[in-house]
């Protein structure tokens, strides 16, 4: 069947059972945290202040996040 469709087996099985990448899963978590921080500070915080608060929150987990990534996620959330 793959030969007829002109795709490799790997592409076929990837299409058949897609699972989100690690980065997408982390983005979902970060979006929830960003929304919570944004609401907590009465929707006044911008990218840099959210970046600071978020990195304070992620520090015990030994994770970091760049302001550029936060900006991208905020644009996706329309905030």
PDB file of N, CA, C and O in Angstrom:
ATOM      1  N   UNK A   1       0.824  -1.185   0.000  1.00  0.00           N
ATOM      2  CA  UNK A   1       0.000   0.000   0.000  1.00  0.00           C
ATOM      3  C   UNK A   1       0.875   1.258   0.000  1.00  0.00           C
ATOM      4  O   UNK A   1       0.556   2.238  -0.673  1.00  0.00           O
ATOM      5  N   UNK A   2       1.977   1.227   0.756  1.00  0.00           N
ATOM      6  CA  UNK A   2       2.864   2.392   0.813  1.00  0.00           C
ATOM      7  C   UNK A   2       3.458   2.687  -0.561  1.00  0.00           C
ATOM      8  O   UNK A   2       3.622   3.847  -0.941  1.00  0.00           O
ATOM      9  N   UNK A   3       3.778   1.630  -1.300  1.00  0.00           N
ATOM     10  CA  UNK A   3       4.333   1.811  -2.638  1.00  0.00           C
ATOM     11  C   UNK A   3       3.331   2.520  -3.547  1.00  0.00           C
ATOM     12  O   UNK A   3       3.698   3.403  -4.322  1.00  0.00           O
ATOM     13  N   UNK A   4       2.073   2.129  -3.443  1.00  0.00           N
ATOM     14  CA  UNK A   4       1.028   2.726  -4.277  1.00  0.00           C
ATOM     15  C   UNK A   4       0.848   4.203  -3.939  1.00  0.00           C
ATOM     16  O   UNK A   4       0.692   5.044  -4.824  1.00  0.00           O
ATOM     17  N   UNK A   5       0.873   4.500  -2.642  1.00  0.00           N
ATOM     18  CA  UNK A   5       0.702   5.887  -2.202  1.00  0.00           C
ATOM     19  C   UNK A   5       1.961   6.719  -2.401  1.00  0.00           C
ATOM     20  O   UNK A   5       1.899   7.948  -2.429  1.00  0.00           O
ATOM     21  N   UNK A   6       3.085   6.061  -2.536  1.00  0.00           N
ATOM     22  CA  UNK A   6       4.344   6.775  -2.742  1.00  0.00           C
ATOM     23  C   UNK A   6       4.912   7.370  -1.469  1.00  0.00           C
ATOM     24  O   UNK A   6       5.569   8.411  -1.509  1.00  0.00           O
ATOM     25  N   UNK A   7       4.664   6.718  -0.332  1.00  0.00           N
ATOM     26  CA  UNK A   7       5.212   7.195   0.940  1.00  0.00           C
ATOM     27  C   UNK A   7       5.988   6.068   1.606  1.00  0.00           C
ATOM     28  O   UNK A   7       5.786   4.893   1.298  1.00  0.00           O
ATOM     29  N   UNK A   8       6.863   6.434   2.507  1.00  0.00           N
ATOM     30  CA  UNK A   8       7.631   5.415   3.229  1.00  0.00           C
ATOM     31  C   UNK A   8       6.771   4.846   4.361  1.00  0.00           C
ATOM     32  O   UNK A   8       5.754   5.429   4.738  1.00  0.00           O
ATOM     33  N   UNK A   9       7.191   3.718   4.884  1.00  0.00           N
ATOM     34  CA  UNK A   9       6.461   3.103   5.993  1.00  0.00           C
ATOM     35  C   UNK A   9       6.458   4.012   7.221  1.00  0.00           C
ATOM     36  O   UNK A   9       5.451   4.136   7.918  1.00  0.00           O
ATOM     37  N   UNK A  10       7.589   4.636   7.467  1.00  0.00           N
ATOM     38  CA  UNK A  10       7.696   5.510   8.637  1.00  0.00           C
ATOM     39  C   UNK A  10       6.692   6.660   8.556  1.00  0.00           C
ATOM     40  O   UNK A  10       6.042   6.989   9.548  1.00  0.00           O
ATOM     41  N   UNK A  11       6.566   7.266   7.388  1.00  0.00           N
ATOM     42  CA  UNK A  11       5.606   8.351   7.213  1.00  0.00           C
ATOM     43  C   UNK A  11       4.180   7.859   7.405  1.00  0.00           C
ATOM     44  O   UNK A  11       3.357   8.547   8.009  1.00  0.00           O
ATOM     45  N   UNK A  12       3.889   6.678   6.895  1.00  0.00           N
ATOM     46  CA  UNK A  12       2.545   6.121   7.019  1.00  0.00           C
ATOM     47  C   UNK A  12       2.185   5.907   8.484  1.00  0.00           C
ATOM     48  O   UNK A  12       1.110   6.314   8.924  1.00  0.00           O
ATOM     49  N   UNK A  13       3.072   5.272   9.239  1.00  0.00           N
ATOM     50  CA  UNK A  13       2.783   4.998  10.639  1.00  0.00           C
ATOM     51  C   UNK A  13       2.794   6.263  11.490  1.00  0.00           C
ATOM     52  O   UNK A  13       2.056   6.347  12.472  1.00  0.00           O
ATOM     53  N   UNK A  14       3.601   7.231  11.139  1.00  0.00           N
ATOM     54  CA  UNK A  14       3.609   8.509  11.847  1.00  0.00           C
ATOM     55  C   UNK A  14       2.282   9.228  11.628  1.00  0.00           C
ATOM     56  O   UNK A  14       1.736   9.845  12.543  1.00  0.00           O
ATOM     57  N   UNK A  15       1.769   9.139  10.394  1.00  0.00           N
ATOM     58  CA  UNK A  15       0.488   9.757  10.075  1.00  0.00           C
ATOM     59  C   UNK A  15      -0.652   9.025  10.787  1.00  0.00           C
ATOM     60  O   UNK A  15      -1.607   9.651  11.246  1.00  0.00           O
ATOM     61  N   UNK A  16      -0.549   7.724  10.874  1.00  0.00           N
ATOM     62  CA  UNK A  16      -1.605   6.903  11.444  1.00  0.00           C
ATOM     63  C   UNK A  16      -1.774   7.105  12.947  1.00  0.00           C
ATOM     64  O   UNK A  16      -2.897   7.103  13.452  1.00  0.00           O
ATOM     65  N   UNK A  17      -0.696   7.275  13.643  1.00  0.00           N
ATOM     66  CA  UNK A  17      -0.794   7.483  15.093  1.00  0.00           C
ATOM     67  C   UNK A  17       0.094   8.640  15.520  1.00  0.00           C
ATOM     68  O   UNK A  17       1.167   8.434  16.088  1.00  0.00           O
ATOM     69  N   UNK A  18      -0.356   9.851  15.246  1.00  0.00           N
ATOM     70  CA  UNK A  18       0.476  11.001  15.611  1.00  0.00           C
ATOM     71  C   UNK A  18       0.471  11.224  17.124  1.00  0.00           C
ATOM     72  O   UNK A  18      -0.566  11.112  17.778  1.00  0.00           O
ATOM     73  N   UNK A  19       1.621  11.532  17.653  1.00  0.00           N
ATOM     74  CA  UNK A  19       1.705  11.920  19.049  1.00  0.00           C
ATOM     75  C   UNK A  19       2.484  13.229  19.100  1.00  0.00           C
ATOM     76  O   UNK A  19       3.411  13.439  18.318  1.00  0.00           O
ATOM     77  N   UNK A  20       2.106  14.102  20.020  1.00  0.00           N
ATOM     78  CA  UNK A  20       2.779  15.405  20.063  1.00  0.00           C
ATOM     79  C   UNK A  20       4.250  15.258  20.451  1.00  0.00           C
ATOM     80  O   UNK A  20       4.628  14.376  21.221  1.00  0.00           O
ATOM     81  N   UNK A  21       5.043  16.131  19.905  1.00  0.00           N
ATOM     82  CA  UNK A  21       6.464  16.118  20.225  1.00  0.00           C
ATOM     83  C   UNK A  21       6.673  16.618  21.658  1.00  0.00           C
ATOM     84  O   UNK A  21       5.757  17.163  22.273  1.00  0.00           O
ATOM     85  N   UNK A  22       7.868  16.428  22.171  1.00  0.00           N
ATOM     86  CA  UNK A  22       8.175  16.874  23.530  1.00  0.00           C
ATOM     87  C   UNK A  22       8.043  18.390  23.633  1.00  0.00           C
ATOM     88  O   UNK A  22       7.570  18.920  24.638  1.00  0.00           O
ATOM     89  N   UNK A  23       8.466  19.071  22.583  1.00  0.00           N
ATOM     90  CA  UNK A  23       8.393  20.530  22.588  1.00  0.00           C
ATOM     91  C   UNK A  23       6.944  21.009  22.634  1.00  0.00           C
ATOM     92  O   UNK A  23       6.624  21.950  23.361  1.00  0.00           O
ATOM     93  N   UNK A  24       6.064  20.367  21.860  1.00  0.00           N
ATOM     94  CA  UNK A  24       4.644  20.741  21.871  1.00  0.00           C
ATOM     95  C   UNK A  24       4.025  20.486  23.240  1.00  0.00           C
ATOM     96  O   UNK A  24       3.218  21.285  23.716  1.00  0.00           O
ATOM     97  N   UNK A  25       4.398  19.381  23.874  1.00  0.00           N
ATOM     98  CA  UNK A  25       3.881  19.067  25.204  1.00  0.00           C
ATOM     99  C   UNK A  25       4.346  20.117  26.221  1.00  0.00           C
ATOM    100  O   UNK A  25       3.576  20.534  27.086  1.00  0.00           O
ATOM    101  N   UNK A  26       5.604  20.535  26.110  1.00  0.00           N
ATOM    102  CA  UNK A  26       6.120  21.574  27.009  1.00  0.00           C
ATOM    103  C   UNK A  26       5.446  22.911  26.730  1.00  0.00           C
ATOM    104  O   UNK A  26       5.183  23.682  27.653  1.00  0.00           O
ATOM    105  N   UNK A  27       5.164  23.188  25.449  1.00  0.00           N
ATOM    106  CA  UNK A  27       4.476  24.429  25.094  1.00  0.00           C
ATOM    107  C   UNK A  27       3.092  24.493  25.726  1.00  0.00           C
ATOM    108  O   UNK A  27       2.669  25.555  26.182  1.00  0.00           O
ATOM    109  N   UNK A  28       2.390  23.380  25.758  1.00  0.00           N
ATOM    110  CA  UNK A  28       1.064  23.344  26.379  1.00  0.00           C
ATOM    111  C   UNK A  28       1.181  23.677  27.863  1.00  0.00           C
ATOM    112  O   UNK A  28       0.383  24.449  28.394  1.00  0.00           O
ATOM    113  N   UNK A  29       2.172  23.096  28.529  1.00  0.00           N
ATOM    114  CA  UNK A  29       2.397  23.379  29.950  1.00  0.00           C
ATOM    115  C   UNK A  29       2.753  24.852  30.158  1.00  0.00           C
ATOM    116  O   UNK A  29       2.232  25.497  31.069  1.00  0.00           O
ATOM    117  N   UNK A  30       3.632  25.376  29.320  1.00  0.00           N
ATOM    118  CA  UNK A  30       4.034  26.778  29.453  1.00  0.00           C
ATOM    119  C   UNK A  30       2.867  27.722  29.201  1.00  0.00           C
ATOM    120  O   UNK A  30       2.743  28.747  29.871  1.00  0.00           O
ATOM    121  N   UNK A  31       2.014  27.387  28.243  1.00  0.00           N
ATOM    122  CA  UNK A  31       0.845  28.229  27.960  1.00  0.00           C
ATOM    123  C   UNK A  31      -0.070  28.321  29.179  1.00  0.00           C
ATOM    124  O   UNK A  31      -0.584  29.396  29.489  1.00  0.00           O
ATOM    125  N   UNK A  32      -0.273  27.214  29.862  1.00  0.00           N
ATOM    126  CA  UNK A  32      -1.102  27.221  31.066  1.00  0.00           C
ATOM    127  C   UNK A  32      -0.469  28.086  32.148  1.00  0.00           C
ATOM    128  O   UNK A  32      -1.159  28.845  32.828  1.00  0.00           O
ATOM    129  N   UNK A  33       0.839  27.968  32.303  1.00  0.00           N
ATOM    130  CA  UNK A  33       1.538  28.768  33.312  1.00  0.00           C
ATOM    131  C   UNK A  33       1.488  30.254  32.948  1.00  0.00           C
ATOM    132  O   UNK A  33       1.290  31.100  33.820  1.00  0.00           O
ATOM    133  N   UNK A  34       1.667  30.571  31.669  1.00  0.00           N
ATOM    134  CA  UNK A  34       1.619  31.965  31.215  1.00  0.00           C
ATOM    135  C   UNK A  34       0.242  32.552  31.474  1.00  0.00           C
ATOM    136  O   UNK A  34       0.138  33.666  31.988  1.00  0.00           O
ATOM    137  N   UNK A  35      -0.810  31.832  31.131  1.00  0.00           N
ATOM    138  CA  UNK A  35      -2.171  32.325  31.368  1.00  0.00           C
ATOM    139  C   UNK A  35      -2.419  32.563  32.852  1.00  0.00           C
ATOM    140  O   UNK A  35      -3.046  33.554  33.226  1.00  0.00           O
ATOM    141  N   UNK A  36      -1.930  31.657  33.700  1.00  0.00           N
ATOM    142  CA  UNK A  36      -2.120  31.815  35.139  1.00  0.00           C
ATOM    143  C   UNK A  36      -1.401  33.052  35.656  1.00  0.00           C
ATOM    144  O   UNK A  36      -1.970  33.833  36.419  1.00  0.00           O
ATOM    145  N   UNK A  37      -0.145  33.232  35.238  1.00  0.00           N
ATOM    146  CA  UNK A  37       0.631  34.403  35.664  1.00  0.00           C
ATOM    147  C   UNK A  37      -0.014  35.685  35.145  1.00  0.00           C
ATOM    148  O   UNK A  37      -0.117  36.673  35.872  1.00  0.00           O
ATOM    149  N   UNK A  38      -0.444  35.663  33.892  1.00  0.00           N
ATOM    150  CA  UNK A  38      -1.072  36.839  33.285  1.00  0.00           C
ATOM    151  C   UNK A  38      -2.332  37.230  34.057  1.00  0.00           C
ATOM    152  O   UNK A  38      -2.555  38.412  34.317  1.00  0.00           O
ATOM    153  N   UNK A  39      -3.151  36.254  34.423  1.00  0.00           N
ATOM    154  CA  UNK A  39      -4.374  36.526  35.178  1.00  0.00           C
ATOM    155  C   UNK A  39      -4.058  36.940  36.614  1.00  0.00           C
ATOM    156  O   UNK A  39      -4.726  37.807  37.177  1.00  0.00           O
ATOM    157  N   UNK A  40      -3.053  36.327  37.194  1.00  0.00           N
ATOM    158  CA  UNK A  40      -2.678  36.609  38.583  1.00  0.00           C
ATOM    159  C   UNK A  40      -2.263  38.071  38.769  1.00  0.00           C
ATOM    160  O   UNK A  40      -2.535  38.663  39.813  1.00  0.00           O
ATOM    161  N   UNK A  41      -1.621  38.640  37.785  1.00  0.00           N
ATOM    162  CA  UNK A  41      -1.166  40.021  37.864  1.00  0.00           C
ATOM    163  C   UNK A  41      -2.069  40.970  37.083  1.00  0.00           C
ATOM    164  O   UNK A  41      -1.615  41.967  36.523  1.00  0.00           O
ATOM    165  N   UNK A  42      -3.348  40.636  37.059  1.00  0.00           N
ATOM    166  CA  UNK A  42      -4.409  41.485  36.507  1.00  0.00           C
ATOM    167  C   UNK A  42      -4.170  41.892  35.056  1.00  0.00           C
ATOM    168  O   UNK A  42      -4.491  43.015  34.667  1.00  0.00           O
ATOM    169  N   UNK A  43      -3.623  41.011  34.271  1.00  0.00           N
ATOM    170  CA  UNK A  43      -3.404  41.192  32.833  1.00  0.00           C
ATOM    171  C   UNK A  43      -2.565  42.425  32.507  1.00  0.00           C
ATOM    172  O   UNK A  43      -2.786  43.094  31.498  1.00  0.00           O
ATOM    173  N   UNK A  44      -1.605  42.710  33.373  1.00  0.00           N
ATOM    174  CA  UNK A  44      -0.753  43.884  33.159  1.00  0.00           C
ATOM    175  C   UNK A  44       0.668  43.520  32.774  1.00  0.00           C
ATOM    176  O   UNK A  44       1.407  44.363  32.265  1.00  0.00           O
ATOM    177  N   UNK A  45       1.057  42.289  33.007  1.00  0.00           N
ATOM    178  CA  UNK A  45       2.440  41.896  32.761  1.00  0.00           C
ATOM    179  C   UNK A  45       2.680  41.637  31.280  1.00  0.00           C
ATOM    180  O   UNK A  45       1.847  41.053  30.587  1.00  0.00           O
ATOM    181  N   UNK A  46       3.835  42.084  30.816  1.00  0.00           N
ATOM    182  CA  UNK A  46       4.263  41.827  29.454  1.00  0.00           C
ATOM    183  C   UNK A  46       5.226  40.656  29.405  1.00  0.00           C
ATOM    184  O   UNK A  46       5.357  39.896  30.364  1.00  0.00           O
ATOM    185  N   UNK A  47       5.891  40.527  28.282  1.00  0.00           N
ATOM    186  CA  UNK A  47       6.765  39.380  28.053  1.00  0.00           C
ATOM    187  C   UNK A  47       7.898  39.307  29.076  1.00  0.00           C
ATOM    188  O   UNK A  47       8.158  38.238  29.628  1.00  0.00           O
ATOM    189  N   UNK A  48       8.567  40.414  29.334  1.00  0.00           N
ATOM    190  CA  UNK A  48       9.740  40.370  30.205  1.00  0.00           C
ATOM    191  C   UNK A  48       9.375  40.059  31.654  1.00  0.00           C
ATOM    192  O   UNK A  48      10.091  39.311  32.320  1.00  0.00           O
ATOM    193  N   UNK A  49       8.284  40.616  32.148  1.00  0.00           N
ATOM    194  CA  UNK A  49       7.895  40.320  33.523  1.00  0.00           C
ATOM    195  C   UNK A  49       7.378  38.896  33.651  1.00  0.00           C
ATOM    196  O   UNK A  49       7.645  38.226  34.649  1.00  0.00           O
ATOM    197  N   UNK A  50       6.643  38.427  32.653  1.00  0.00           N
ATOM    198  CA  UNK A  50       6.192  37.037  32.671  1.00  0.00           C
ATOM    199  C   UNK A  50       7.405  36.115  32.581  1.00  0.00           C
ATOM    200  O   UNK A  50       7.447  35.080  33.246  1.00  0.00           O
ATOM    201  N   UNK A  51       8.388  36.483  31.764  1.00  0.00           N
ATOM    202  CA  UNK A  51       9.626  35.704  31.649  1.00  0.00           C
ATOM    203  C   UNK A  51      10.291  35.570  33.015  1.00  0.00           C
ATOM    204  O   UNK A  51      10.714  34.480  33.399  1.00  0.00           O
ATOM    205  N   UNK A  52      10.382  36.675  33.745  1.00  0.00           N
ATOM    206  CA  UNK A  52      11.009  36.655  35.062  1.00  0.00           C
ATOM    207  C   UNK A  52      10.236  35.754  36.026  1.00  0.00           C
ATOM    208  O   UNK A  52      10.828  34.901  36.688  1.00  0.00           O
ATOM    209  N   UNK A  53       8.931  35.939  36.105  1.00  0.00           N
ATOM    210  CA  UNK A  53       8.100  35.133  37.006  1.00  0.00           C
ATOM    211  C   UNK A  53       8.139  33.653  36.631  1.00  0.00           C
ATOM    212  O   UNK A  53       8.224  32.784  37.499  1.00  0.00           O
ATOM    213  N   UNK A  54       8.077  33.384  35.353  1.00  0.00           N
ATOM    214  CA  UNK A  54       8.070  32.001  34.881  1.00  0.00           C
ATOM    215  C   UNK A  54       9.394  31.305  35.190  1.00  0.00           C
ATOM    216  O   UNK A  54       9.401  30.147  35.609  1.00  0.00           O
ATOM    217  N   UNK A  55      10.498  31.992  34.988  1.00  0.00           N
ATOM    218  CA  UNK A  55      11.789  31.381  35.286  1.00  0.00           C
ATOM    219  C   UNK A  55      11.992  31.169  36.784  1.00  0.00           C
ATOM    220  O   UNK A  55      12.671  30.224  37.186  1.00  0.00           O
ATOM    221  N   UNK A  56      11.412  32.036  37.615  1.00  0.00           N
ATOM    222  CA  UNK A  56      11.456  31.802  39.061  1.00  0.00           C
ATOM    223  C   UNK A  56      10.677  30.531  39.415  1.00  0.00           C
ATOM    224  O   UNK A  56      11.070  29.763  40.293  1.00  0.00           O
ATOM    225  N   UNK A  57       9.575  30.336  38.714  1.00  0.00           N
ATOM    226  CA  UNK A  57       8.734  29.160  38.938  1.00  0.00           C
ATOM    227  C   UNK A  57       9.398  27.878  38.417  1.00  0.00           C
ATOM    228  O   UNK A  57       9.262  26.815  39.023  1.00  0.00           O
ATOM    229  N   UNK A  58      10.106  27.982  37.305  1.00  0.00           N
ATOM    230  CA  UNK A  58      10.721  26.808  36.685  1.00  0.00           C
ATOM    231  C   UNK A  58      12.094  26.469  37.260  1.00  0.00           C
ATOM    232  O   UNK A  58      12.616  25.382  37.010  1.00  0.00           O
ATOM    233  N   UNK A  59      12.678  27.376  38.020  1.00  0.00           N
ATOM    234  CA  UNK A  59      14.025  27.170  38.552  1.00  0.00           C
ATOM    235  C   UNK A  59      14.142  25.892  39.388  1.00  0.00           C
ATOM    236  O   UNK A  59      15.108  25.152  39.198  1.00  0.00           O
ATOM    237  N   UNK A  60      13.211  25.591  40.302  1.00  0.00           N
ATOM    238  CA  UNK A  60      13.338  24.330  41.058  1.00  0.00           C
ATOM    239  C   UNK A  60      13.247  23.085  40.170  1.00  0.00           C
ATOM    240  O   UNK A  60      13.759  22.026  40.532  1.00  0.00           O
ATOM    241  N   UNK A  61      12.601  23.212  39.018  1.00  0.00           N
ATOM    242  CA  UNK A  61      12.492  22.093  38.084  1.00  0.00           C
ATOM    243  C   UNK A  61      13.689  21.999  37.151  1.00  0.00           C
ATOM    244  O   UNK A  61      13.754  21.115  36.297  1.00  0.00           O
ATOM    245  N   UNK A  62      14.640  22.919  37.318  1.00  0.00           N
ATOM    246  CA  UNK A  62      15.837  23.018  36.477  1.00  0.00           C
ATOM    247  C   UNK A  62      15.479  23.187  35.007  1.00  0.00           C
ATOM    248  O   UNK A  62      16.070  22.556  34.131  1.00  0.00           O
ATOM    249  N   UNK A  63      14.511  24.042  34.756  1.00  0.00           N
ATOM    250  CA  UNK A  63      14.106  24.375  33.386  1.00  0.00           C
ATOM    251  C   UNK A  63      14.181  25.882  33.228  1.00  0.00           C
ATOM    252  O   UNK A  63      14.085  26.627  34.203  1.00  0.00           O
ATOM    253  N   UNK A  64      14.350  26.320  31.999  1.00  0.00           N
ATOM    254  CA  UNK A  64      14.372  27.742  31.680  1.00  0.00           C
ATOM    255  C   UNK A  64      13.561  27.966  30.420  1.00  0.00           C
ATOM    256  O   UNK A  64      13.250  27.030  29.685  1.00  0.00           O
ATOM    257  N   UNK A  65      13.229  29.208  30.189  1.00  0.00           N
ATOM    258  CA  UNK A  65      12.462  29.545  29.003  1.00  0.00           C
ATOM    259  C   UNK A  65      12.908  30.930  28.532  1.00  0.00           C
ATOM    260  O   UNK A  65      13.080  31.841  29.342  1.00  0.00           O
ATOM    261  N   UNK A  66      13.089  31.080  27.243  1.00  0.00           N
ATOM    262  CA  UNK A  66      13.560  32.350  26.705  1.00  0.00           C
ATOM    263  C   UNK A  66      12.399  33.326  26.512  1.00  0.00           C
ATOM    264  O   UNK A  66      11.253  32.909  26.342  1.00  0.00           O
ATOM    265  N   UNK A  67      12.701  34.621  26.538  1.00  0.00           N
ATOM    266  CA  UNK A  67      11.651  35.617  26.298  1.00  0.00           C
ATOM    267  C   UNK A  67      11.034  35.475  24.905  1.00  0.00           C
ATOM    268  O   UNK A  67       9.845  35.729  24.713  1.00  0.00           O
ATOM    269  N   UNK A  68      11.841  35.076  23.959  1.00  0.00           N
ATOM    270  CA  UNK A  68      11.327  34.926  22.594  1.00  0.00           C
ATOM    271  C   UNK A  68      10.279  33.814  22.504  1.00  0.00           C
ATOM    272  O   UNK A  68       9.276  33.956  21.805  1.00  0.00           O
ATOM    273  N   UNK A  69      10.515  32.716  23.211  1.00  0.00           N
ATOM    274  CA  UNK A  69       9.540  31.617  23.222  1.00  0.00           C
ATOM    275  C   UNK A  69       8.261  32.052  23.925  1.00  0.00           C
ATOM    276  O   UNK A  69       7.162  31.723  23.478  1.00  0.00           O
ATOM    277  N   UNK A  70       8.398  32.789  25.020  1.00  0.00           N
ATOM    278  CA  UNK A  70       7.235  33.290  25.739  1.00  0.00           C
ATOM    279  C   UNK A  70       6.444  34.240  24.855  1.00  0.00           C
ATOM    280  O   UNK A  70       5.214  34.207  24.848  1.00  0.00           O
ATOM    281  N   UNK A  71       7.141  35.079  24.117  1.00  0.00           N
ATOM    282  CA  UNK A  71       6.475  35.992  23.198  1.00  0.00           C
ATOM    283  C   UNK A  71       5.679  35.230  22.144  1.00  0.00           C
ATOM    284  O   UNK A  71       4.541  35.586  21.837  1.00  0.00           O
ATOM    285  N   UNK A  72       6.276  34.192  21.601  1.00  0.00           N
ATOM    286  CA  UNK A  72       5.588  33.375  20.585  1.00  0.00           C
ATOM    287  C   UNK A  72       4.346  32.734  21.172  1.00  0.00           C
ATOM    288  O   UNK A  72       3.287  32.735  20.544  1.00  0.00           O
ATOM    289  N   UNK A  73       4.469  32.184  22.381  1.00  0.00           N
ATOM    290  CA  UNK A  73       3.329  31.534  23.020  1.00  0.00           C
ATOM    291  C   UNK A  73       2.237  32.533  23.366  1.00  0.00           C
ATOM    292  O   UNK A  73       1.051  32.223  23.253  1.00  0.00           O
ATOM    293  N   UNK A  74       2.627  33.725  23.787  1.00  0.00           N
ATOM    294  CA  UNK A  74       1.637  34.755  24.088  1.00  0.00           C
ATOM    295  C   UNK A  74       0.895  35.183  22.826  1.00  0.00           C
ATOM    296  O   UNK A  74      -0.305  35.453  22.873  1.00  0.00           O
ATOM    297  N   UNK A  75       1.594  35.244  21.713  1.00  0.00           N
ATOM    298  CA  UNK A  75       0.923  35.582  20.441  1.00  0.00           C
ATOM    299  C   UNK A  75      -0.072  34.500  20.065  1.00  0.00           C
ATOM    300  O   UNK A  75      -1.160  34.795  19.571  1.00  0.00           O
ATOM    301  N   UNK A  76       0.300  33.236  20.299  1.00  0.00           N
ATOM    302  CA  UNK A  76      -0.612  32.139  20.015  1.00  0.00           C
ATOM    303  C   UNK A  76      -1.844  32.207  20.902  1.00  0.00           C
ATOM    304  O   UNK A  76      -2.933  31.812  20.486  1.00  0.00           O
ATOM    305  N   UNK A  77      -1.676  32.709  22.128  1.00  0.00           N
ATOM    306  CA  UNK A  77      -2.792  32.842  23.071  1.00  0.00           C
ATOM    307  C   UNK A  77      -3.568  34.145  22.881  1.00  0.00           C
ATOM    308  O   UNK A  77      -4.585  34.362  23.540  1.00  0.00           O
ATOM    309  N   UNK A  78      -3.097  35.006  21.988  1.00  0.00           N
ATOM    310  CA  UNK A  78      -3.702  36.322  21.741  1.00  0.00           C
ATOM    311  C   UNK A  78      -3.726  37.207  22.985  1.00  0.00           C
ATOM    312  O   UNK A  78      -4.726  37.864  23.277  1.00  0.00           O
ATOM    313  N   UNK A  79      -2.602  37.213  23.717  1.00  0.00           N
ATOM    314  CA  UNK A  79      -2.497  38.126  24.867  1.00  0.00           C
ATOM    315  C   UNK A  79      -1.250  38.960  24.720  1.00  0.00           C
ATOM    316  O   UNK A  79      -0.963  39.797  25.576  1.00  0.00           O
TER     317      UNK A  79
END
